[in-house]
Structures are given as structure tokens and as C-alpha cells.
Amino acid sequence: MSQNPYHVFAQVYDQDVHLEVPRAFFRTLRPLVLAHGAGPPILDLGCGSGLLTEALAATGARVIGLDGSRPMLALARKRCARFGKRVALVHARLERFQVAERAALALACHDVVNHLPSRSVLARVFARVQRALLPGGILVFDTVTEYCFERYWSDNTHLLEGPLGDVVMSCDWDADMQRATVRIISYVRAGRNRFARGETLLHEYFHAEADISRALVGAGFEQVWSRPWSPWRVQDAEAKRLRRLWCAVKPGPGGRPASKRSPAPGFRRLV
């Protein structure tokens, strides 16, 4: 069984829901991205195979993509090669990354924050991001809710099918540890009627709203906003219980307060 889950997962990642979530994330934040323009780079935190990176770069923005998985970054390099030097892809863990040029906008899409295993790691990552942002800079990310883990991860098995191969995801939820575990078995197409089998484990963690807010404020963010969010086309009450979208704003130049206006529609200020 692979120690790094994305050594297995990378081979079949770019299909099914893994395409839908970053597309929806970009659609939701497109006005904010376009307002950013072609100025300082945008940070794509946990960029994975570059699905969001590509969409950001297509607007004319410069993008720095950061990820801890070399196989996923290899996919991102192929996907974003046409953008040349406007896209830089860096192998780095989010709690230890550094950038040569600070950004005005940082984004983390598709459970990136739920991959962080503890409050202390959450605090270190947010502190790194805050230092990598310009004064007045904005961080936006999504998280999975406790309801979603309980309802859709607890003793559930999901089958993802696509042209790259099939993936069986056997999920479980440990309410005491606040940890979700997914056993991933992949069947990668390896020729006519032939498949290569891979197996790995992946963990995700629930972080309470109070813990996220506290970590953001402790990292030096001045404002914290949040709202229910769903990447799915059907925007019913059930769908909006599954995820939250978060936005944190760094103080402006000279430590002056940033604008109190919501950075994007629908957000409610928590701090």
C-alpha cells in the first residue's frame, strides 16, 4: 500500500467530482479573481493537478501553485505548460512554504484545509499564508462540514468511473477523533481490457468554525467571513449543508483596517 496516497490517486484523479469542485470554486470566485487582474501573483495552495491553476492563469493572472505531491505537480505542469512563466509550480508543504514575491490573493480549493491534521498545523499554515500575502491580501478556501462527514463519509462506499480508470472509495468517519478515512482502490487503464490496481489510505479532518476563526485571527488576519457553499448544480438546502466557503483579510498598508465590505456576495462576517 502506497505511503503517499497521491502516488496512487494521481493516476485517476482528473475525472468525476474532482473536476466539478474546482470548476465551481472558480465560478464562485471569478469576480474576485478578475478584479485582482494581472498584478501580483495568485497563490494556489494545494494546487494538486492544476485544475484551478489553469482556470486562474487563463484569466491572464500570474499563478504560483504549491503542493506536497510530486505526481500531482507533474500533472499540473503538463496542464499549465502553455502559460509559460506566468505559472510557477513549487513542491512544498503548506506549513513550510516560502515565496519570493508576495501575493494579493491566496486560494485553497477542494478540502485542502481538511487535509491539515490538527489545530497546530492549521495555525502554522495560516501564519505562512498571512506572511505570503501583501497588506490587504485575501485568503479564500472551502471546508467540509461535520454534517457532510457524518452523512456521506460514515460507512459509505463510492464508485468513481471515467476514461482514466475506476476508483472505489470506502469511507468511514470517526466522530471521537474527528477524522475521516478513505480506502482508495484504483484500477488504472493499462491497455485494452487491462487495468493496473493500486491501493492507498487518505485521511481528512473536521475543523470547527470556532477553531478556524481562532487560527486565522491568531495568524494575523483582521477579518474572517464565511458562508454555506455547494459546488453542485443543485443548490438545495441539503447541498448547502455540506461545505463552507471562508474568506480572511489581512490588515491594510501600515496596519490600517481593511475595507469592511464583504469581499464577495453572500459572506457573513464572523470576526
Long-range contacts (C-beta under 8 A, 24 or more apart in sequence): 1-199, 1-200, 1-201, 2-198, 2-199, 2-200, 4-69, 4-200, 5-184, 5-200, 5-201, 5-202, 6-48, 6-69, 6-71, 6-72, 7-69, 7-71, 7-200, 8-184, 8-186, 8-198, 8-199, 8-200, 9-167, 9-184, 9-186, 9-200, 9-202, 10-49, 10-69, 10-71, 10-72, 10-74, 10-75, 11-71, 11-164, 11-165, 11-186, 11-188, 11-198, 12-160, 12-162, 12-164, 12-165, 12-166, 12-167, 12-186, 12-187, 12-188, 13-48, 13-49, 13-72, 13-75, 14-49, 14-51, 14-75, 14-164, 15-160, 15-161, 15-162, 15-163, 15-164, 16-160, 16-161, 16-162, 16-167, 17-160, 18-51, 18-110, 18-160, 19-51, 20-231, 20-232, 21-109, 21-110, 21-142, 21-231, 22-51, 22-52, 22-55, 22-109, 22-110, 23-51, 23-55, 23-231, 24-230, 24-231, 24-232, 25-52, 25-107, 25-109, 25-110, 25-142, 25-231, 26-52, 26-55, 26-56, 26-109, 28-229, 28-245, 28-264, 29-107, 29-140, 29-264, 30-59, 31-264, 32-105, 32-138, 32-140, 32-263, 32-264, 33-59, 33-61, 33-105, 34-59, 36-61, 36-104, 36-105, 37-61, 38-62, 39-104, 40-101, 40-102, 40-103, 40-104, 40-134, 41-88, 41-99, 41-101, 41-103, 42-103, 42-104, 42-105, 42-106, 42-107, 43-99, 43-103, 43-105, 43-106, 43-107, 43-129, 43-132, 43-133, 44-107, 44-108, 44-109, 45-94, 45-106, 45-107, 45-108, 45-112, 45-129, 45-141, 46-94, 46-108, 46-109, 46-110, 46-112, 46-115, 47-72, 47-73, 47-76, 47-89, 48-72, 48-75, 48-76, 48-110, 49-75, 49-76, 49-79, 50-75, 50-76, 50-77, 50-79, 50-80, 50-87, 50-89, 51-79, 52-107, 52-109, 53-79, 53-80, 53-87, 53-89, 54-79, 54-80, 54-83, 56-107, 57-83, 57-86, 57-87, 61-86, 62-86, 62-87, 63-87, 63-88, 64-88, 64-89, 64-90, 64-99, 64-101, 64-103, 65-89, 65-90, 66-90, 66-92, 66-94, 66-97, 67-91, 67-92, 68-92, 68-93, 68-94, 94-125, 94-128, 94-129, 95-121, 95-124, 95-125, 95-128, 96-128, 97-128, 97-132, 98-132, 99-132, 102-132, 102-133, 102-134, 102-137, 103-132, 103-133, 103-134, 103-137, 104-133, 104-134, 104-136, 104-137, 104-138, 105-133, 105-137, 105-138, 105-140, 106-132, 106-133, 106-137, 106-138, 106-139, 106-140, 107-139, 107-140, 107-141, 108-139, 108-140, 108-141, 108-142, 109-141, 109-142, 110-142, 111-142, 111-143, 111-144, 111-204, 112-141, 113-141, 113-142, 113-143, 113-207, 113-212, 113-246, 114-143, 114-144, 114-180, 114-204, 114-205, 114-206, 114-207, 115-203, 115-204, 115-205, 116-205, 116-207, 117-179, 117-203, 117-205, 118-205, 119-207, 119-211, 119-215, 122-207, 122-211, 122-212, 122-215, 123-215, 123-218, 123-219, 126-215, 126-216, 126-218, 126-219, 126-221, 126-248, 127-218, 127-219, 127-220, 129-219, 130-219, 130-220, 130-221, 130-250, 133-250, 134-250, 135-250, 135-251, 135-252, 135-253, 135-254, 135-255, 136-249, 136-250, 136-251, 136-252, 136-253, 136-258, 137-249, 137-250, 138-247, 138-248, 138-249, 138-250, 138-263, 139-216, 139-221, 139-246, 139-247, 139-248, 139-249, 139-250, 140-245, 140-246, 140-247, 140-248, 140-263, 140-264, 141-245, 141-246, 142-229, 142-231, 142-243, 142-244, 142-245, 142-246, 143-207, 143-212, 143-243, 143-244, 143-246, 144-204, 144-206, 144-242, 144-243, 145-206, 145-241, 145-242, 145-243, 145-244, 146-178, 146-206, 146-208, 147-241, 147-242, 148-241, 148-242, 148-243, 149-173, 149-180, 149-204, 149-206, 150-175, 151-242, 152-242, 153-180, 153-182, 153-204, 163-189, 164-188, 164-189, 165-189, 165-195, 166-195, 178-205, 178-206, 179-203, 179-204, 179-205, 179-206, 180-204, 180-205, 180-206, 209-244, 209-270, 212-246, 213-270, 213-271, 216-246, 216-248, 216-271, 217-271, 220-250, 220-251, 221-248, 221-249, 221-250, 221-271, 222-249, 222-250, 222-251, 222-257, 222-258, 222-271, 223-247, 223-248, 223-249, 223-258, 223-260, 223-269, 223-271, 224-248, 224-249, 224-269, 224-270, 224-271, 225-249, 225-262, 225-263, 225-267, 225-268, 225-269, 225-270, 226-267, 226-268, 226-270, 227-266, 227-267, 227-268
